Amino acid sequence: MNTRFIDPELIRTLLHYNPETGIFTWKPRPLEAFKTKRGCSIWNKRFANKRAGSVNNGSPNYQRRKIKIGSLYIKEHRLAWVYMTGEQPPKEIDHEGRDGTDNRWVNLRDVSHAINSRNLTKRNRNTSGVTGVSWKKSMNKWRARCMVDYREIHLGYFDDKVEAECAVKAFRANHGFSDGHGTQKMKPIQAVVT
């Protein structure tokens, strides 16, 4: 995680953030920011008023957007926090809808790691269809388990997948997991422009 200082004034000078859509766009830059008039013209034609950043494909299970400021790539949700509050972002910011590319202000919240780890998306490699349930071939049974604070909690072996799923859901309900933990990420609500 990048914990370097993010200058709020610099971010607001370079970028515009729309809190309703979560989109950053580059602001036009003045001639003083460039060595030549030609450089200024080229930059503004190519980037001004266009969406900033790109999707970070580092994790196929949970993508995020990032923007390059100087020589640093900074995650958009951290920039949104600085832009909106004027303060340095907290250690962890949760995307409530579990879509790391949805940086609308209403989707971002300051949470502890314990809470953030209880709002995760179902992994792409999941073959049972239920997060926390897997087939244990050597026992010919369904295995139920959950992760809490980096520790695996074994919930038992079951003859029926539905029983294993019920054990996992009951455990999550009693340990503060979000209702959507282990499900597909939610699609962001698109703003309607009229």
N, C-alpha and C positions, 0 to 999 in steps of 0.2 A: 504494500500500500504506500502511496506517495504521501508523505507528511510534510512536504515543503510548504513554506508560506505562500499563499495565493493572495496577491494584491487585489483587493476589491475595486480600487480605483482603475487599475490597469484593465481588469476584466470588463468593467463598464465602459471604458474608453474603446476597447477593441470589438466588443460583442454586444448584441442585443439579445435578450432572453425573453421569450414569450411564455409566461408561467402557465397559460391555459393549454398550450400545445406542447410545451417542453422543448421547443426548438430554439437553438442558437443560430443567429445569422451574423456575418461579419459586417461591421459598420464601415462606411467609406473612410479612407485614410487621407489626411491632408498631405500636401506637397512636402511639408517639413519632415515627415516621417521617412522620406526617401532621399537617396543621393541625387537622383535625376528626375526631371519632369516625366520622362518616358517611363521610368520604373513605376512612378506613381500611377500613371495612366494605365499601364499594363495590369498592375495589381488590382486597381479599382474595377476595371472592366471584367477581370476574371473572377474576383471574389466578393466585391462589395454587394451587400444585400442578398447574398446567397448563403445557403445552409453551411454552417461550419461543422467540421469534424467528420468522423467516419466510425463505422462499427468495428469494435475490437473483437476479432475472431479467436482470441486466446483460449476461450472455453466454449466448446460446441454446445454445452448444456446451458450456459448462461452468458449471453452476449451483452456487452455494454458499449456505449458510444464514448468517444474520446476526442479531444481537440488539442492540436499542437499550438502551444503558446511559447514562443522562443524555441528552445531546444527540448522542452518538456511536453510529454503527452499527459493531459489531465482529464480524468473521467468527468463527463458532463454533469453527472449528479452532484459532484463536488463543486463544480463551477456554479451550478444552479444555487447551491446552498450559499456560497459566498456572494453571488449576485443579489439574492433576495434578502439576506440577513446582514451583509457587511461583515460577518464574522467568519473565522476559520471553520471549516466543516468538522463535524464530530468524527470520532474514530470510525464509526460504522453508520451508514445511511441505508435504510431498507427501502426497496422498491415494493410498496405494499401489494401491487398487482403482480409481483414476481416477474416482471419484464424489465430487464436491465437497460433496455433502450427507450423505455417510457419515462422521460424525465420531467413530466408535468409536476408542478409544485405540489399538487394535492396527493401525488403518488409517493412523495419522498417524506421519510420520517427518521428522526434521530432515535436509534434504539441500541440496546446493548447487544453484544455478540450472542448472548443466550437467547434473546428474543429473535434476532435476525436468523439464527440457525433453525428456528422453528417456523420459518416461512419460506421454504425452499420448493423449487419446481421439481417435478418428476424427472428423473434422469432418462436420457435417450436410450440407454442400454438396458433399461428395465424390461424384462421379458414376462413377468407375471401380470403386469398391468396395475399392480398395487405397490406403492412405495413401502418398503419394510417387509414385504412378503416375497420369499423365494422358494424354489423347489430344492429340497435336500435329497439328492438321488440316493445316497448311501443309506438313508433311513426310509426312503419312499414316503416322505411326508413334506408338508408345507412348513417352512420356518418363518416365525414372526420375530421381528427385532426393530429397535429404534435407536437412534443416536442422540445422546444428550451430553452436551459439553465435551465433545470428542470421545465419549465412551459409548461403546455398544451395549445396549441393554437387551439381553435375550429374553423373549416373552414366551417361548415354547415351540413345540412341534405339534402340527395338527394334521388330521387325515383329510380335512376339507379346507379348501382355499378361503372360503367365506368365513370360517371360524378364525383362521389366521388374520384375515383382514379386520374382523371385529375386534380381535385382541389388540391389533395395532391402533385402530381408531379409538378404542377405549383408553389406551395408554396416552395417546396424544391429547385427548380431551381432558385428562387429569393432570397433564404436565404443561399446559399453556401453549400448545402448538396452535397456529392459525388454522381456521377451517379449511383453507386451501392448500395447506402444506402437503406436498407430494402429488399435487395435481398438475395438469398442464398450466403454463403461464396464461394469464388473462390477456386478452387483446385490449390495447389501449382504446379508449373512447375517442373517436375523431371529432375535433371541433367542427361545427357546421359554420361555414362562412356564408353570410347573406348579404 
